[in-house]
Amino acid sequence: MLTFINSIVLPGLIAVTVPLLIHFFYRRKTKKVYFSSLRFLKQIENKRMRHVRIYQILLIILRTLFILFLVLAFARPALQSSFFGETQTARTTAILILDDSYSMRAYSGSQTSADRLVSSVNRVIKSFNTNDQIFILSGSDSTLFNFQNTTKNNNINLEEIYKPTYGTSDWDKTFKKAQTILKEYPNYNREIYLFSDYLIPTAQFKDSLANLDARLYQIDVYSGSTLRNISIDSVIIKERLLEVGQPVHFSVRLTNFHTREKAQSVISLFNGQTRVAMQQVELNASESRLIELNFTPRHSGHQFLTFELDDDDLMVDNNYFLNMFIKDKINLLFVDGNPENPLRTALQILSDQSNIVTEFTDYVSAYGMAIQTYDVLILNSLQSTSNALRQQIQSFVKNGKGVMLIPGGRFSLDDINEQWRSIVGRNLYTGENQLDQPQNFYTIEKINARHPIFADLFMRTNQQISTGKVFRYQQIAHAFDGILSLSNGDYFIAEQRRGTGGGRILLFASALDANWTDFPFKGAFIPALHRLIFYCSQRTTTGKPLLVNQSKTLRLSKIQLDTPLNVSFPDGQQHNILPDNGPSGMYITFDQDVLNQPGHYQLKVKDEIIEAFSVNHHASELQPPYINLENMSGPTYRLTFKDDLVEQVKEARIGTELWRIFLILALLMLTAEMALIKRIEGDK
């Protein structure tokens, strides 16, 4: 349908009658001049007059068309679709969706995509009428901003309401929210504007674009031809036992997001402010690769590690943060009460020669002790315990601590399984095996050499050793993970891990005394015991990394309820908080909106760091393939952020403007008129 943007000039079409009026009212009156009868001259004259009349008709047509085309050009005709119906002045529901993913921080020239987005939104706002209803949604949390009273000359301070995040976007939620708004405000015109760099993974869209009853305008605010960016996607620690003076190995996954060119960079590893490792890297276009780095910690305590790439277009994903903790001493609580136990003697030797600090107690006294202040708990010669003590032990394990359970024959298998099922989640033992003759025994010879406990002790993963004889043992349920096994295949030591953030439970099949085994009297016993205790004291370093806008709960074992805590954020801000009290002890929960920036977070008491953790960006937020909205059902228009953005929007609303065509036609008519006049004068 043809419509006119500047219809006020259409009455000027009356001017097309001017050439006709001039022709009819100002025709020259002919005068008769008598000549002698010259027949041939009269024939020539009649022929010339016929040509003149034709030229005059053509001249009138050209002048009329010139005026017609010139007036139409100033009226700005346009071909309009039927989407907006008959009226351009109908009320509009407009939803502006702003991409706030971290790729919007990418530079192209001196500006980021976020800078161009702010400028584009402010310009588009001016294209609306005062009675239009305008809503702004963000891609990450669909926060709603209602600007129903916005006028054409009103600038919105987007810097206050729009900030690119470091987290992930929820585009399905955003577009569903947009559909809800369109139903709540069913104005005649319905428009959705998506301001983005369009580096949006297809995986983030499901069915949210189906049946979208609105015209979609896509404003691409990224000016670069392609993104020049290498990212650090993830870092994996290969070791699970961290010691001062022992190397720690990392696998770092890098991705080159340039689709056509190789990219070079330098990856560096910083421990605090000190660079401890670096490596030159080169990646082919669209290549992902694992890079190996390692460093040797020189001191105990927190190791605040930062993996860093050289600067490129997008610097958010050039850093990856990792926090490790190496204990300077291990606080061990040994619960038994038998002073003659050989295990007690071995622990006293370790306390004298290592960083293990052992405290001895019995089952009765253990209930009244602050168990949470210890790193490792050994329960020797398992026996009946109170429900309150078992609850403390369960909380101990949930807080990431390690427990070693050793039988002793004082308690029946049924009672052991019954009492510990609530903590372990299953039966510990399935039966008992005792050899009748002293010359009969099993040997401890099958070692899971890939386990962190033995990773540095044996060079060959299939190495078999004999560490002692076993005369009596209780059969550990095979639902546990074996660490040491007997010659008949039954477990001698097995493990259960309580989730990625929980602690470890090491279960022994045999009491560590001469009636059950001679292992405590072998030379390998004390080194093995040291490794077992050291392993139980380690914090879990595997599992999923903590990402921006995820929640985290820290369990605190060494503070009181009224202890003031100070939280230090990556940007340098600090806040004082108080811990909460729960069934598992003191804890602090950080909500999703609190952990909104990547970096190291520190929890301090009087400037002493008692807990720390690291948060990183969402690597999935930039993974191709990217969305293509051109195939969406309904009218879709791709616009750019250039200076004529408002004109692009208006043209997309009303259709294709034809004023340039009519202006060219008017000029052609004028040129033809001039040529025709010259022809007439030539004939004269």
Secondary structure, 3 states (H helix, E strand, C coil): CEEECCHHHHHHHHHHHHHHHHHHHCCCCCCCCCCCCCHHHHHHHHHHHHHHHHHHHHHHHHHHHHHHHHHHHHHCEEECCCCCCCCCCCCEEEEEEECCCHHHHCEECCEEHHHHHHHHHHHHHCCCCCCCEEEEEECCCCCCEECCCCCCCCCCCHHHHCCCCCCCCCHHHHHHHHHHHHHHCCCCEEEEEEEECCCCEHHHCCCCCCCCCCEEEEEECCCCCCCCCEEEEEEEECCCCCCCCCCEEEEEEEEECCCCCCEEEEEEEEECCEEEEEEEEEECCCCEEEEEEEECCCCCEEEEEEEEECCCCCCHHHEEEEEEEECCCEEEEEECCCCCCHHHHHHHHHHHHCCEEEEEECHHHHCCCCHHHCCEEEECCCCCCCHHHHHHHHHHHHCCCEEEECCCCCCCHHHHHHHHHHHHCCCCEEEEEECCCCCCCEEEEEECCCCCCCCCCCCCCCCCCCCCEECEEEEECCCCEEEEEECCCCEEEEEEECCCCCCEEEEECCCCCCCCECHHHCCCHHHHHHHHHHHHHCCCCCCCCCECCCCEEEEECCCCCCCCEEEECCCCCEEEECCEEECCEEEEEECCCCCCCCEEEEEEECCEEEEEEEEECCHHHHCCCECCHHHCCCCEEEEECCCCHHHHHHHHHHCEECHHHHHHHHHHHHHHHHHHHHHHHHHC
